[in-house]
């Protein structure tokens, strides 16, 4: 297995209106944590710098070419704070959507992987449930399964503990450590100090617009 980093970010600058923002992974609400996740996922343009995700390079200063974005979609999965599952689709179909329609995976192959992921996360019995029928913890596990459906090397998570009780929070920590054991890179934006200390191998902090550690 290569020892080279899967994710590199260099000299990243992003401006909102007239205010430059330097983003980081740990800090209070509004400090830019979600923005940096969106940059890595190719959902947000940035003015300066370079992001390298497992060999796919995003350059600041202009739009990212469509072929590069297509490559990036195979490298990065993102779990949004409020899950963003499609309400009219079952848990299984939410997971199958991107592999089938964006990556041209056969329905049979996509469904097989989706069921394996649901089983791995302990929600295989909820495969046919709609998002509104899921608990918060179940919805989060389905959202993680959806993000992993094309087996990306990098998983991004935005405020994953925001709506979890202590039991679900501990379960999430265990689940994330399992993903790390698979050799996957996780980038988690959070203001939850205790969770970061318990789960992270590295914490990046921001204060007054600067990365402090």
Secondary structure, DSSP 4 states (H G I P E B T S, - for coil): ---S-SEEEEEEEEEETTEEE---SBSSTTSSHHHHHHHHTTSS--SEEEEEETTEEEETTSPPPHHHHHHHHTTEEEE-TT----TTSBHHHHHHHHHHHTS---HHHHHHHHHHHHHHTT-GGGTT-BGGGS-HHHHHHHHHHHHTTT--SEEEEESTTTT--HHHHHHHHHHHHHHHHTT-EEEEEB--HHHHHHH-S---BEETTEE--
